[in-house]
């Protein structure tokens, strides 16, 4: 998930232990702190998107297979909220 070449300067305060882990990973991979942090954020966003897709498709599958009207309605509302927001 490579973002556009434009960059924005952000100031982020990290707990000391987390910053040390980022630095250590960066050293192992030959990256500076900022680049390692960007890669970790990109991977985290990708993982979150995959997780949300799995939840959505799981709900859609349950909705499709549901024979109980109340459950179908409840699942339909949840799917609608995922698609269109609250």
Secondary structure, DSSP 8 states (H G I E B T S, - for coil): ----S----------HHHHHHHHHHHHHHT--HHHHHHHHHHHHHHHHHHHHHHHHHHHHHHHHH---HHHHHHHHHHHHHHHH--
